[in-house]
Amino acid sequence: MTTDGSLTDAGGVLQLDDLQRAAGFRHGFETRQGRLADAVAGPVARLRQVHGAAVRRLPAAASEQQPFFAAALGSRPEGDALITDLPGVTVAVAVADCLPILIADPRAGAVAAVHGGWRGIAGGVLEAAIGALGSAFGSRPADLLLGIGPAIGPCCFEVGEEVIGALAARGYGEIARVAAGGRQPGSAGPARPHCDLASVAVAIAVDAGVPPGQIATAGLCTRCNSDWLWSYRRDGERAGRMLCGISRL
């Protein structure tokens, strides 16, 4: 449906060339070697992510923004997608295998950062973010540019049938399921299906009205590249997190 987008490494922060060409925006996907703040504009607003489908809008009033910039995780508002049309501030999500999805609307000047784990994707977080951009800022899906950063790929995302079932309930089971291959190290029992979550996200965005030619994917598996990308599947509780965000200048 789409092809992998070309990537540029800007000092340890990856940028999708297709998204970077959008005038008036900056974005980046951290690696272990980089800092998002070095590649984007202004302070970085974040949420307390819970693998759900709630979308939050960064308040326009400075007096109401402080929780979004809180260092303490528990002090941040809960949600898995953050939107804004304010210039000079970055909306970001943190990942270590889940899909980091960044959205820009050049016409309305709005942006979104979406945390896409399988539960959130199955729960509708991506289409909720696209809808929230429309409700809040008048964004039209046909105008959106969408970039999906490094995440666990179908090569390594071995899952149970409950994962495929949850995505199948949304109509994306055939896209999600990848034929079972060899077992991951440490796995027991017969090989389980693998899941192509990025392709599901692309299909959801297209169904929501985003043109396929305006969707770029990094095509990098975090587990395969865990020497320079964080992977929870590989490192467990020792895994760090990579901030991924976008700002309007």
Contacts in CASP RR format, 6 or more apart in sequence:
PFRMAT RR
TARGET T0000
AUTHOR 0000-0000-0000
METHOD contacts of the structure
MODEL  1
MTTDGSLTDAGGVLQLDDLQRAAGFRHGFETRQGRLADAVAGPVARLRQV
HGAAVRRLPAAASEQQPFFAAALGSRPEGDALITDLPGVTVAVAVADCLP
ILIADPRAGAVAAVHGGWRGIAGGVLEAAIGALGSAFGSRPADLLLGIGP
AIGPCCFEVGEEVIGALAARGYGEIARVAAGGRQPGSAGPARPHCDLASV
AVAIAVDAGVPPGQIATAGLCTRCNSDWLWSYRRDGERAGRMLCGISRL
1 199 0 8 1.000
1 202 0 8 1.000
1 203 0 8 1.000
1 206 0 8 1.000
1 212 0 8 1.000
1 215 0 8 1.000
2 202 0 8 1.000
2 212 0 8 1.000
2 213 0 8 1.000
2 215 0 8 1.000
2 216 0 8 1.000
2 217 0 8 1.000
3 217 0 8 1.000
4 216 0 8 1.000
4 217 0 8 1.000
4 218 0 8 1.000
4 219 0 8 1.000
5 16 0 8 1.000
5 17 0 8 1.000
5 18 0 8 1.000
5 216 0 8 1.000
5 217 0 8 1.000
5 218 0 8 1.000
5 219 0 8 1.000
6 16 0 8 1.000
6 17 0 8 1.000
6 18 0 8 1.000
7 14 0 8 1.000
7 15 0 8 1.000
7 16 0 8 1.000
7 17 0 8 1.000
7 218 0 8 1.000
7 220 0 8 1.000
8 14 0 8 1.000
8 15 0 8 1.000
8 17 0 8 1.000
8 20 0 8 1.000
9 15 0 8 1.000
9 31 0 8 1.000
10 28 0 8 1.000
10 38 0 8 1.000
10 39 0 8 1.000
11 33 0 8 1.000
11 34 0 8 1.000
11 38 0 8 1.000
11 39 0 8 1.000
12 30 0 8 1.000
12 31 0 8 1.000
12 33 0 8 1.000
12 34 0 8 1.000
13 28 0 8 1.000
13 29 0 8 1.000
13 30 0 8 1.000
13 31 0 8 1.000
13 34 0 8 1.000
13 35 0 8 1.000
13 36 0 8 1.000
13 38 0 8 1.000
13 39 0 8 1.000
14 28 0 8 1.000
14 29 0 8 1.000
14 30 0 8 1.000
14 31 0 8 1.000
14 149 0 8 1.000
14 150 0 8 1.000
14 218 0 8 1.000
14 220 0 8 1.000
15 27 0 8 1.000
15 28 0 8 1.000
15 29 0 8 1.000
15 39 0 8 1.000
16 27 0 8 1.000
16 29 0 8 1.000
16 147 0 8 1.000
16 149 0 8 1.000
16 216 0 8 1.000
16 218 0 8 1.000
17 216 0 8 1.000
18 145 0 8 1.000
18 147 0 8 1.000
18 214 0 8 1.000
18 216 0 8 1.000
19 25 0 8 1.000
19 27 0 8 1.000
19 102 0 8 1.000
19 104 0 8 1.000
19 145 0 8 1.000
19 146 0 8 1.000
19 147 0 8 1.000
19 216 0 8 1.000
19 246 0 8 1.000
20 27 0 8 1.000
22 104 0 8 1.000
22 106 0 8 1.000
22 145 0 8 1.000
23 106 0 8 1.000
24 106 0 8 1.000
24 248 0 8 1.000
24 249 0 8 1.000
25 104 0 8 1.000
25 106 0 8 1.000
25 111 0 8 1.000
25 246 0 8 1.000
25 247 0 8 1.000
25 248 0 8 1.000
25 249 0 8 1.000
26 39 0 8 1.000
26 40 0 8 1.000
26 41 0 8 1.000
26 90 0 8 1.000
26 246 0 8 1.000
26 247 0 8 1.000
26 249 0 8 1.000
27 39 0 8 1.000
27 40 0 8 1.000
27 102 0 8 1.000
27 104 0 8 1.000
27 244 0 8 1.000
27 245 0 8 1.000
27 246 0 8 1.000
27 247 0 8 1.000
28 36 0 8 1.000
28 39 0 8 1.000
28 40 0 8 1.000
28 102 0 8 1.000
28 244 0 8 1.000
28 245 0 8 1.000
28 246 0 8 1.000
29 36 0 8 1.000
29 100 0 8 1.000
29 149 0 8 1.000
29 150 0 8 1.000
29 218 0 8 1.000
29 242 0 8 1.000
29 244 0 8 1.000
29 245 0 8 1.000
30 36 0 8 1.000
30 242 0 8 1.000
30 243 0 8 1.000
30 244 0 8 1.000
31 150 0 8 1.000
31 228 0 8 1.000
31 229 0 8 1.000
31 242 0 8 1.000
32 228 0 8 1.000
32 229 0 8 1.000
32 230 0 8 1.000
32 242 0 8 1.000
33 228 0 8 1.000
35 243 0 8 1.000
36 44 0 8 1.000
36 90 0 8 1.000
36 92 0 8 1.000
36 243 0 8 1.000
36 244 0 8 1.000
36 245 0 8 1.000
37 44 0 8 1.000
37 90 0 8 1.000
40 90 0 8 1.000
40 245 0 8 1.000
40 246 0 8 1.000
40 247 0 8 1.000
41 87 0 8 1.000
41 88 0 8 1.000
41 89 0 8 1.000
41 90 0 8 1.000
41 247 0 8 1.000
41 248 0 8 1.000
41 249 0 8 1.000
42 88 0 8 1.000
42 89 0 8 1.000
42 90 0 8 1.000
42 247 0 8 1.000
43 69 0 8 1.000
43 89 0 8 1.000
43 90 0 8 1.000
44 69 0 8 1.000
44 89 0 8 1.000
44 90 0 8 1.000
44 91 0 8 1.000
44 92 0 8 1.000
44 243 0 8 1.000
44 245 0 8 1.000
45 58 0 8 1.000
45 65 0 8 1.000
45 68 0 8 1.000
45 69 0 8 1.000
45 82 0 8 1.000
45 84 0 8 1.000
45 89 0 8 1.000
45 90 0 8 1.000
45 91 0 8 1.000
45 92 0 8 1.000
46 68 0 8 1.000
46 69 0 8 1.000
46 76 0 8 1.000
46 82 0 8 1.000
46 92 0 8 1.000
46 93 0 8 1.000
46 94 0 8 1.000
46 243 0 8 1.000
47 56 0 8 1.000
47 68 0 8 1.000
47 76 0 8 1.000
47 77 0 8 1.000
47 78 0 8 1.000
47 79 0 8 1.000
47 80 0 8 1.000
47 81 0 8 1.000
47 82 0 8 1.000
47 93 0 8 1.000
47 115 0 8 1.000
48 73 0 8 1.000
48 74 0 8 1.000
48 76 0 8 1.000
48 77 0 8 1.000
48 78 0 8 1.000
48 79 0 8 1.000
49 79 0 8 1.000
49 80 0 8 1.000
49 93 0 8 1.000
49 94 0 8 1.000
49 115 0 8 1.000
50 78 0 8 1.000
50 79 0 8 1.000
50 80 0 8 1.000
51 80 0 8 1.000
51 115 0 8 1.000
51 117 0 8 1.000
51 119 0 8 1.000
51 120 0 8 1.000
52 79 0 8 1.000
52 80 0 8 1.000
52 119 0 8 1.000
52 120 0 8 1.000
52 123 0 8 1.000
52 125 0 8 1.000
53 80 0 8 1.000
53 81 0 8 1.000
53 120 0 8 1.000
53 123 0 8 1.000
53 124 0 8 1.000
53 125 0 8 1.000
53 128 0 8 1.000
54 78 0 8 1.000
54 79 0 8 1.000
54 80 0 8 1.000
54 81 0 8 1.000
54 125 0 8 1.000
54 128 0 8 1.000
55 79 0 8 1.000
55 80 0 8 1.000
55 81 0 8 1.000
55 82 0 8 1.000
55 83 0 8 1.000
55 112 0 8 1.000
55 125 0 8 1.000
55 128 0 8 1.000
55 129 0 8 1.000
55 132 0 8 1.000
56 68 0 8 1.000
56 77 0 8 1.000
56 79 0 8 1.000
56 81 0 8 1.000
56 82 0 8 1.000
56 83 0 8 1.000
57 82 0 8 1.000
57 83 0 8 1.000
57 84 0 8 1.000
57 132 0 8 1.000
57 136 0 8 1.000
58 65 0 8 1.000
58 68 0 8 1.000
58 82 0 8 1.000
58 83 0 8 1.000
58 84 0 8 1.000
58 86 0 8 1.000
58 89 0 8 1.000
58 91 0 8 1.000
59 65 0 8 1.000
59 68 0 8 1.000
60 86 0 8 1.000
67 75 0 8 1.000
67 76 0 8 1.000
67 77 0 8 1.000
68 76 0 8 1.000
68 77 0 8 1.000
68 82 0 8 1.000
70 76 0 8 1.000
79 115 0 8 1.000
80 93 0 8 1.000
80 114 0 8 1.000
80 115 0 8 1.000
80 116 0 8 1.000
80 120 0 8 1.000
80 125 0 8 1.000
81 93 0 8 1.000
81 112 0 8 1.000
81 113 0 8 1.000
81 114 0 8 1.000
81 115 0 8 1.000
81 125 0 8 1.000
81 126 0 8 1.000
81 128 0 8 1.000
81 129 0 8 1.000
81 132 0 8 1.000
82 91 0 8 1.000
82 92 0 8 1.000
82 93 0 8 1.000
82 112 0 8 1.000
82 113 0 8 1.000
83 91 0 8 1.000
83 110 0 8 1.000
83 111 0 8 1.000
83 112 0 8 1.000
83 129 0 8 1.000
83 132 0 8 1.000
83 133 0 8 1.000
83 136 0 8 1.000
83 137 0 8 1.000
84 91 0 8 1.000
84 110 0 8 1.000
84 111 0 8 1.000
84 248 0 8 1.000
85 108 0 8 1.000
85 109 0 8 1.000
85 110 0 8 1.000
85 111 0 8 1.000
85 136 0 8 1.000
85 137 0 8 1.000
85 248 0 8 1.000
86 248 0 8 1.000
87 247 0 8 1.000
87 248 0 8 1.000
87 249 0 8 1.000
88 247 0 8 1.000
88 248 0 8 1.000
88 249 0 8 1.000
89 247 0 8 1.000
89 248 0 8 1.000
90 245 0 8 1.000
90 246 0 8 1.000
90 247 0 8 1.000
91 111 0 8 1.000
91 112 0 8 1.000
91 113 0 8 1.000
91 245 0 8 1.000
91 246 0 8 1.000
91 247 0 8 1.000
92 113 0 8 1.000
92 243 0 8 1.000
92 244 0 8 1.000
92 245 0 8 1.000
92 246 0 8 1.000
93 100 0 8 1.000
93 113 0 8 1.000
93 114 0 8 1.000
93 115 0 8 1.000
93 116 0 8 1.000
93 243 0 8 1.000
93 244 0 8 1.000
93 245 0 8 1.000
94 115 0 8 1.000
94 241 0 8 1.000
94 242 0 8 1.000
94 243 0 8 1.000
94 244 0 8 1.000
95 115 0 8 1.000
95 116 0 8 1.000
95 151 0 8 1.000
95 222 0 8 1.000
95 230 0 8 1.000
95 241 0 8 1.000
95 242 0 8 1.000
95 244 0 8 1.000
96 222 0 8 1.000
96 230 0 8 1.000
96 231 0 8 1.000
96 232 0 8 1.000
96 235 0 8 1.000
96 239 0 8 1.000
96 240 0 8 1.000
96 241 0 8 1.000
96 242 0 8 1.000
97 151 0 8 1.000
97 152 0 8 1.000
97 157 0 8 1.000
97 222 0 8 1.000
97 223 0 8 1.000
97 231 0 8 1.000
97 232 0 8 1.000
97 233 0 8 1.000
98 115 0 8 1.000
98 116 0 8 1.000
98 117 0 8 1.000
98 151 0 8 1.000
98 152 0 8 1.000
99 114 0 8 1.000
99 115 0 8 1.000
99 116 0 8 1.000
99 117 0 8 1.000
99 121 0 8 1.000
99 148 0 8 1.000
99 149 0 8 1.000
99 151 0 8 1.000
99 197 0 8 1.000
99 198 0 8 1.000
99 201 0 8 1.000
100 113 0 8 1.000
100 114 0 8 1.000
100 115 0 8 1.000
100 116 0 8 1.000
100 148 0 8 1.000
100 149 0 8 1.000
100 150 0 8 1.000
100 151 0 8 1.000
100 242 0 8 1.000
100 244 0 8 1.000
100 245 0 8 1.000
101 112 0 8 1.000
101 113 0 8 1.000
101 114 0 8 1.000
101 115 0 8 1.000
101 116 0 8 1.000
101 126 0 8 1.000
101 129 0 8 1.000
101 146 0 8 1.000
101 147 0 8 1.000
101 148 0 8 1.000
101 149 0 8 1.000
101 201 0 8 1.000
102 111 0 8 1.000
102 112 0 8 1.000
102 113 0 8 1.000
102 114 0 8 1.000
102 146 0 8 1.000
102 147 0 8 1.000
102 149 0 8 1.000
102 244 0 8 1.000
102 245 0 8 1.000
102 246 0 8 1.000
103 111 0 8 1.000
103 112 0 8 1.000
103 113 0 8 1.000
103 114 0 8 1.000
103 129 0 8 1.000
103 130 0 8 1.000
103 133 0 8 1.000
103 144 0 8 1.000
103 145 0 8 1.000
103 146 0 8 1.000
103 147 0 8 1.000
103 246 0 8 1.000
104 110 0 8 1.000
104 111 0 8 1.000
104 144 0 8 1.000
104 145 0 8 1.000
104 246 0 8 1.000
104 248 0 8 1.000
105 111 0 8 1.000
105 133 0 8 1.000
105 137 0 8 1.000
105 139 0 8 1.000
105 140 0 8 1.000
105 143 0 8 1.000
105 144 0 8 1.000
105 145 0 8 1.000
106 143 0 8 1.000
106 145 0 8 1.000
107 139 0 8 1.000
107 140 0 8 1.000
107 143 0 8 1.000
108 133 0 8 1.000
108 134 0 8 1.000
108 137 0 8 1.000
108 138 0 8 1.000
108 139 0 8 1.000
108 143 0 8 1.000
109 137 0 8 1.000
109 248 0 8 1.000
110 133 0 8 1.000
110 136 0 8 1.000
110 137 0 8 1.000
110 138 0 8 1.000
110 139 0 8 1.000
110 248 0 8 1.000
111 246 0 8 1.000
111 247 0 8 1.000
111 248 0 8 1.000
112 129 0 8 1.000
112 130 0 8 1.000
112 132 0 8 1.000
112 133 0 8 1.000
112 246 0 8 1.000
113 244 0 8 1.000
113 245 0 8 1.000
113 246 0 8 1.000
114 125 0 8 1.000
114 126 0 8 1.000
114 129 0 8 1.000
115 125 0 8 1.000
116 125 0 8 1.000
116 126 0 8 1.000
116 197 0 8 1.000
116 201 0 8 1.000
117 197 0 8 1.000
118 159 0 8 1.000
118 163 0 8 1.000
118 166 0 8 1.000
118 167 0 8 1.000
118 195 0 8 1.000
118 197 0 8 1.000
119 166 0 8 1.000
121 167 0 8 1.000
121 197 0 8 1.000
121 200 0 8 1.000
121 201 0 8 1.000
121 204 0 8 1.000
122 163 0 8 1.000
122 166 0 8 1.000
122 167 0 8 1.000
122 169 0 8 1.000
122 170 0 8 1.000
123 166 0 8 1.000
123 170 0 8 1.000
124 170 0 8 1.000
124 204 0 8 1.000
126 201 0 8 1.000
126 204 0 8 1.000
126 205 0 8 1.000
126 208 0 8 1.000
127 204 0 8 1.000
127 207 0 8 1.000
127 208 0 8 1.000
130 139 0 8 1.000
130 141 0 8 1.000
130 144 0 8 1.000
130 205 0 8 1.000
130 208 0 8 1.000
130 209 0 8 1.000
130 210 0 8 1.000
131 139 0 8 1.000
131 208 0 8 1.000
133 139 0 8 1.000
133 144 0 8 1.000
134 140 0 8 1.000
141 208 0 8 1.000
141 209 0 8 1.000
141 210 0 8 1.000
142 209 0 8 1.000
142 210 0 8 1.000
142 211 0 8 1.000
144 205 0 8 1.000
144 210 0 8 1.000
144 214 0 8 1.000
145 214 0 8 1.000
145 216 0 8 1.000
146 205 0 8 1.000
146 210 0 8 1.000
146 214 0 8 1.000
146 215 0 8 1.000
146 216 0 8 1.000
147 215 0 8 1.000
147 216 0 8 1.000
147 217 0 8 1.000
147 218 0 8 1.000
148 198 0 8 1.000
148 201 0 8 1.000
148 202 0 8 1.000
148 215 0 8 1.000
148 216 0 8 1.000
148 217 0 8 1.000
148 218 0 8 1.000
148 219 0 8 1.000
149 217 0 8 1.000
149 218 0 8 1.000
149 219 0 8 1.000
149 220 0 8 1.000
149 244 0 8 1.000
150 218 0 8 1.000
150 219 0 8 1.000
150 220 0 8 1.000
150 221 0 8 1.000
150 222 0 8 1.000
150 225 0 8 1.000
150 229 0 8 1.000
150 242 0 8 1.000
151 197 0 8 1.000
151 198 0 8 1.000
151 218 0 8 1.000
151 220 0 8 1.000
151 221 0 8 1.000
151 222 0 8 1.000
152 197 0 8 1.000
152 221 0 8 1.000
152 222 0 8 1.000
152 223 0 8 1.000
152 231 0 8 1.000
152 233 0 8 1.000
153 196 0 8 1.000
153 197 0 8 1.000
153 198 0 8 1.000
153 219 0 8 1.000
153 221 0 8 1.000
153 222 0 8 1.000
153 223 0 8 1.000
153 224 0 8 1.000
154 178 0 8 1.000
154 194 0 8 1.000
154 195 0 8 1.000
154 196 0 8 1.000
154 197 0 8 1.000
154 199 0 8 1.000
155 194 0 8 1.000
155 221 0 8 1.000
155 223 0 8 1.000
155 224 0 8 1.000
156 184 0 8 1.000
156 194 0 8 1.000
156 221 0 8 1.000
156 223 0 8 1.000
156 224 0 8 1.000
156 233 0 8 1.000
157 194 0 8 1.000
157 195 0 8 1.000
157 196 0 8 1.000
157 197 0 8 1.000
157 233 0 8 1.000
158 183 0 8 1.000
158 184 0 8 1.000
158 187 0 8 1.000
158 191 0 8 1.000
158 192 0 8 1.000
158 193 0 8 1.000
158 194 0 8 1.000
159 192 0 8 1.000
159 193 0 8 1.000
159 194 0 8 1.000
159 195 0 8 1.000
160 192 0 8 1.000
160 193 0 8 1.000
161 192 0 8 1.000
161 193 0 8 1.000
163 176 0 8 1.000
163 195 0 8 1.000
164 173 0 8 1.000
164 176 0 8 1.000
164 177 0 8 1.000
164 193 0 8 1.000
164 195 0 8 1.000
165 173 0 8 1.000
167 173 0 8 1.000
167 175 0 8 1.000
167 176 0 8 1.000
167 195 0 8 1.000
167 200 0 8 1.000
168 174 0 8 1.000
168 176 0 8 1.000
170 204 0 8 1.000
172 200 0 8 1.000
172 203 0 8 1.000
172 204 0 8 1.000
173 200 0 8 1.000
175 196 0 8 1.000
175 199 0 8 1.000
175 200 0 8 1.000
175 203 0 8 1.000
176 195 0 8 1.000
176 196 0 8 1.000
176 197 0 8 1.000
176 199 0 8 1.000
176 200 0 8 1.000
177 193 0 8 1.000
177 194 0 8 1.000
177 195 0 8 1.000
177 196 0 8 1.000
178 193 0 8 1.000
178 194 0 8 1.000
178 195 0 8 1.000
178 196 0 8 1.000
179 193 0 8 1.000
179 194 0 8 1.000
180 190 0 8 1.000
180 191 0 8 1.000
180 192 0 8 1.000
180 193 0 8 1.000
180 194 0 8 1.000
181 191 0 8 1.000
181 194 0 8 1.000
182 191 0 8 1.000
183 189 0 8 1.000
183 191 0 8 1.000
183 192 0 8 1.000
184 233 0 8 1.000
198 217 0 8 1.000
198 219 0 8 1.000
202 212 0 8 1.000
202 215 0 8 1.000
202 217 0 8 1.000
205 215 0 8 1.000
206 212 0 8 1.000
206 215 0 8 1.000
220 229 0 8 1.000
222 229 0 8 1.000
222 230 0 8 1.000
222 231 0 8 1.000
222 233 0 8 1.000
222 234 0 8 1.000
223 231 0 8 1.000
223 233 0 8 1.000
223 234 0 8 1.000
225 231 0 8 1.000
226 234 0 8 1.000
226 235 0 8 1.000
229 242 0 8 1.000
230 239 0 8 1.000
230 240 0 8 1.000
230 241 0 8 1.000
230 242 0 8 1.000
231 239 0 8 1.000
232 239 0 8 1.000
END
